Amino acid sequence: MSRLRVYDWPTVDGKPGGGTPHLHLICSEGYVVAAGRGAVPPLAEIQRAAADLVRPLVDAGERRLRDGAQAATSATAAHLAALRDKDERHLTEAQVAATGPTARGRFGMCGRLDVCPGI
């Protein structure tokens, strides 16, 4: 979790935080040529190039998924099942922890962010 502040000006309808908070995952962005000269490569070529760039990171991504979100989801499912079965023993392992950012105002993908360590 971070204290990411991006697009934090009012939206066109006057509501605050036109996009904060948000998270980027493996994604793509597209661009429209409004003026000038040149050529835009075919979409299939862009997709192939993007896949070639990301492919070496797949193993690390799978590890992060398995050790992070997937592990948290599995633990939550087990806790909910235990509660349904009137087994609250896992609550004895609960603890409260607090931390602050280890770095403030670093550049992220979409703006500046405060970096907080995992707990």
Backbone bond lengths (Angstrom), bond angles and torsions (degrees), N, CA, C in turn:
res aa  C-N    CA-C-N  psi(-1)  N-CA   C-N-CA  omega(-1)  CA-C   N-CA-C  phi
1 M - - - 1.446 - - 1.525 107.54 -
2 S 1.256 116.63 140.71 1.458 120.26 177.83 1.514 109.27 -134.48
3 R 1.282 114.72 166.78 1.468 119.79 175.32 1.519 107.70 -98.50
4 L 1.275 115.63 57.82 1.453 122.42 -176.85 1.522 109.66 -68.74
5 R 1.324 116.20 131.06 1.465 121.23 178.45 1.514 107.27 -124.55
6 V 1.308 116.15 99.80 1.458 120.47 177.98 1.512 109.06 -132.33
7 Y 1.284 115.52 150.92 1.464 120.52 179.46 1.522 110.12 47.51
8 D 1.351 116.74 45.34 1.454 119.20 -172.96 1.530 113.47 -93.09
9 W 1.315 116.59 19.29 1.454 119.65 173.04 1.529 108.75 -91.18
10 P 1.321 118.93 162.85 1.468 120.40 -178.11 1.527 112.28 -61.03
11 T 1.321 115.11 147.88 1.459 120.97 176.87 1.526 109.27 -76.59
12 V 1.317 116.62 173.90 1.463 120.50 -177.98 1.523 111.99 -62.44
13 D 1.337 117.01 -25.06 1.462 118.81 178.25 1.524 111.71 -92.94
14 G 1.352 117.12 12.50 1.449 121.47 173.77 1.519 115.82 85.42
15 K 1.330 117.36 1.82 1.457 119.73 179.63 1.527 109.42 -82.27
16 P 1.330 117.27 144.02 1.462 119.42 -178.30 1.521 112.02 -73.73
17 G 1.344 115.79 159.48 1.457 121.36 172.51 1.502 114.06 65.21
18 G 1.312 117.38 61.33 1.461 120.90 -178.24 1.508 113.14 -66.62
19 G 1.314 118.23 51.04 1.446 120.56 176.83 1.512 113.70 141.71
20 T 1.308 119.95 -11.04 1.459 121.97 179.79 1.518 108.89 -87.87
21 P 1.318 122.50 140.66 1.450 125.82 -13.06 1.520 110.63 -83.66
22 H 1.303 115.65 157.52 1.450 119.21 173.94 1.514 109.57 -151.60
23 L 1.301 116.12 170.61 1.454 122.28 -174.15 1.517 108.69 -137.72
24 H 1.309 116.40 136.00 1.452 120.54 173.92 1.513 109.52 -100.73
25 L 1.275 116.43 133.07 1.453 122.54 173.27 1.523 106.65 -112.59
26 I 1.318 117.81 -162.75 1.454 118.85 175.71 1.526 106.17 -63.02
27 C 1.294 116.57 117.42 1.458 120.06 -174.17 1.520 109.72 -150.11
28 S 1.298 115.15 179.56 1.461 119.94 176.47 1.516 108.40 -139.10
29 E 1.287 115.03 158.46 1.451 120.78 177.03 1.512 107.77 -127.55
30 G 1.303 116.85 150.17 1.449 120.81 178.46 1.511 110.68 -117.78
31 Y 1.294 117.32 155.83 1.453 122.24 -178.58 1.516 109.02 -131.13
32 V 1.303 115.56 147.32 1.454 122.34 178.04 1.520 107.50 -113.08
33 V 1.317 116.52 129.51 1.463 120.63 176.87 1.515 107.30 -81.48
34 A 1.330 116.54 114.88 1.457 121.36 -176.93 1.529 111.89 -92.54
35 A 1.310 116.75 -23.67 1.458 120.48 -179.26 1.526 108.47 -161.58
36 G 1.297 116.12 167.16 1.457 120.32 177.15 1.504 112.54 98.22
37 R 1.335 114.20 -166.26 1.456 119.74 -176.85 1.507 109.44 -126.76
38 G 1.278 115.48 161.61 1.454 120.72 178.45 1.503 110.19 134.80
39 A 1.306 114.92 -172.03 1.463 120.49 -178.62 1.519 109.01 -136.77
40 V 1.291 115.36 145.50 1.451 121.61 175.19 1.521 106.73 -99.06
41 P 1.332 117.40 127.63 1.459 118.68 -179.39 1.522 111.03 -63.73
42 P 1.316 117.19 154.73 1.468 120.15 178.11 1.527 110.64 -59.72
43 L 1.330 116.64 148.74 1.452 121.98 -176.89 1.522 111.70 -56.68
44 A 1.319 117.55 -41.57 1.469 120.52 -179.04 1.527 110.60 -59.91
45 E 1.332 116.45 -38.34 1.475 119.59 178.65 1.523 111.02 -66.49
46 I 1.333 116.70 -40.02 1.467 120.96 178.33 1.522 109.61 -64.74
47 Q 1.325 116.92 -44.04 1.462 120.55 -179.84 1.524 111.20 -62.39
48 R 1.308 116.95 -41.50 1.464 121.43 179.39 1.523 110.70 -63.71
49 A 1.330 116.21 -44.55 1.462 120.55 179.45 1.530 110.60 -64.24
50 A 1.337 117.08 -41.06 1.463 120.70 178.58 1.530 110.75 -63.66
51 A 1.309 116.38 -43.23 1.468 120.49 178.77 1.524 110.68 -63.43
52 D 1.327 117.51 -39.78 1.466 121.33 178.19 1.524 111.34 -63.06
53 L 1.346 117.15 -35.78 1.461 120.69 178.42 1.526 112.12 -69.63
54 V 1.320 116.70 -38.07 1.462 121.39 -174.15 1.529 112.63 -86.83
55 R 1.322 117.25 -27.31 1.467 121.28 -174.26 1.535 113.29 -50.51
56 P 1.333 120.50 -42.50 1.469 119.10 179.61 1.535 113.72 -65.55
57 L 1.317 117.83 -13.38 1.461 121.71 -178.41 1.525 113.39 -97.53
58 V 1.339 116.81 -0.26 1.463 120.82 -173.80 1.527 111.66 -61.91
59 D 1.329 118.31 -45.23 1.469 119.81 -178.95 1.528 111.14 -59.75
60 A 1.323 116.76 -45.11 1.466 120.57 178.82 1.528 110.30 -64.15
61 G 1.325 117.24 -38.96 1.460 120.87 177.98 1.518 111.79 -63.87
62 E 1.337 116.29 -41.23 1.461 119.76 177.60 1.525 111.24 -64.21
63 R 1.338 117.06 -39.08 1.470 120.24 177.32 1.526 110.67 -63.17
64 R 1.349 116.76 -44.40 1.467 119.54 178.84 1.523 111.16 -62.23
65 L 1.315 116.64 -40.32 1.465 120.30 178.05 1.517 110.55 -63.53
66 R 1.330 116.14 -49.97 1.464 121.22 -177.28 1.532 111.15 -62.25
67 D 1.341 116.68 -45.43 1.462 120.64 -175.36 1.525 113.03 -83.18
68 G 1.323 117.55 -14.46 1.456 121.36 -176.52 1.513 111.82 -109.84
69 A 1.322 115.55 -98.14 1.467 121.11 -172.58 1.524 112.78 -60.32
70 Q 1.337 117.09 -41.67 1.464 119.19 -178.54 1.528 111.26 -67.09
71 A 1.342 117.02 -40.89 1.463 120.57 177.87 1.524 110.76 -64.68
72 A 1.326 116.92 -41.98 1.469 120.32 179.21 1.526 110.80 -64.61
73 T 1.319 116.95 -40.59 1.462 120.82 178.83 1.521 110.88 -64.64
74 S 1.324 116.81 -43.10 1.472 120.55 179.24 1.526 111.17 -63.90
75 A 1.332 116.81 -42.40 1.467 120.46 178.51 1.532 110.51 -63.48
76 T 1.321 116.96 -42.29 1.462 120.55 178.53 1.517 110.81 -62.28
77 A 1.330 117.44 -43.36 1.470 121.21 178.63 1.530 110.47 -61.59
78 A 1.325 117.00 -41.97 1.469 120.15 178.88 1.521 111.21 -65.27
79 H 1.331 117.18 -40.57 1.468 120.64 178.96 1.532 111.26 -65.35
80 L 1.313 116.62 -42.15 1.468 119.33 178.48 1.524 111.07 -64.29
81 A 1.322 117.11 -41.17 1.469 120.49 178.00 1.526 110.21 -63.17
82 A 1.338 116.45 -41.17 1.468 120.22 178.83 1.527 110.47 -62.36
83 L 1.324 117.17 -45.13 1.464 120.12 178.64 1.519 111.67 -61.86
84 R 1.322 116.13 -40.21 1.475 119.80 177.74 1.532 110.11 -59.75
85 D 1.346 116.00 -36.67 1.468 121.52 -179.50 1.531 112.75 -87.08
86 K 1.321 116.66 13.74 1.472 123.39 179.43 1.531 111.96 60.95
87 D 1.310 115.80 35.75 1.469 122.34 177.01 1.521 107.34 -115.50
88 E 1.318 116.23 106.40 1.468 119.84 -177.47 1.528 111.84 -109.30
89 R 1.334 118.01 18.24 1.469 120.81 -177.80 1.533 113.10 -57.35
90 H 1.323 116.99 -31.77 1.471 118.92 -178.47 1.529 111.74 -64.13
91 L 1.324 117.67 -20.36 1.465 120.04 179.91 1.530 112.31 -67.97
92 T 1.338 117.36 -21.57 1.472 119.53 178.26 1.535 110.99 -68.64
93 E 1.323 117.43 -17.59 1.466 121.36 178.71 1.525 112.40 -88.80
94 A 1.331 116.68 -3.86 1.461 120.17 -176.50 1.522 111.02 -66.47
95 Q 1.308 115.88 147.64 1.458 121.50 176.61 1.519 109.27 -150.24
96 V 1.297 115.02 158.55 1.458 121.23 177.72 1.517 107.21 -109.09
97 A 1.315 116.43 133.91 1.459 120.91 178.95 1.516 108.21 -138.45
98 A 1.296 115.02 149.19 1.459 120.11 177.60 1.517 108.42 -136.04
99 T 1.290 116.13 146.86 1.457 121.24 178.12 1.510 108.70 -148.09
100 G 1.266 115.59 162.95 1.455 120.30 175.92 1.518 108.96 -120.68
101 P 1.297 116.92 174.78 1.458 119.74 -178.64 1.527 111.39 -67.64
102 T 1.329 114.57 145.28 1.462 120.25 175.10 1.520 110.82 -90.98
103 A 1.301 116.41 -15.89 1.469 121.60 176.99 1.520 107.78 -150.60
104 R 1.317 115.86 143.98 1.469 120.46 -179.65 1.525 109.75 -121.62
105 G 1.324 114.79 142.57 1.456 120.71 172.64 1.515 115.65 70.57
106 R 1.344 117.32 21.92 1.462 119.14 176.92 1.519 109.79 -73.14
107 F 1.312 115.70 151.81 1.453 119.54 177.30 1.521 109.14 -75.50
108 G 1.325 115.72 130.45 1.453 122.09 174.72 1.515 108.39 -112.91
109 M 1.316 116.23 -165.17 1.457 120.70 -178.19 1.519 111.96 -65.52
110 C 1.326 116.67 -31.43 1.455 120.16 -172.83 1.526 113.58 -126.35
111 G 1.282 117.81 10.42 1.452 118.78 -177.78 1.516 110.07 156.10
112 R 1.309 115.34 -159.62 1.460 120.52 179.45 1.532 109.87 -92.02
113 L 1.326 116.29 147.86 1.444 119.71 -179.40 1.516 110.64 -146.12
114 D 1.316 115.62 156.46 1.450 123.53 172.04 1.521 106.39 -96.70
115 V 1.322 117.11 131.97 1.461 121.75 -176.11 1.518 109.16 -98.85
116 C 1.333 116.42 122.38 1.453 122.06 178.48 1.519 108.86 -112.24
117 P 1.347 117.67 137.32 1.454 120.37 178.57 1.529 110.50 -72.82
118 G 1.310 115.92 157.43 1.458 119.68 173.97 1.513 109.80 -70.24
119 I 1.307 115.79 154.45 1.473 120.24 -179.65 1.511 108.01 -107.30
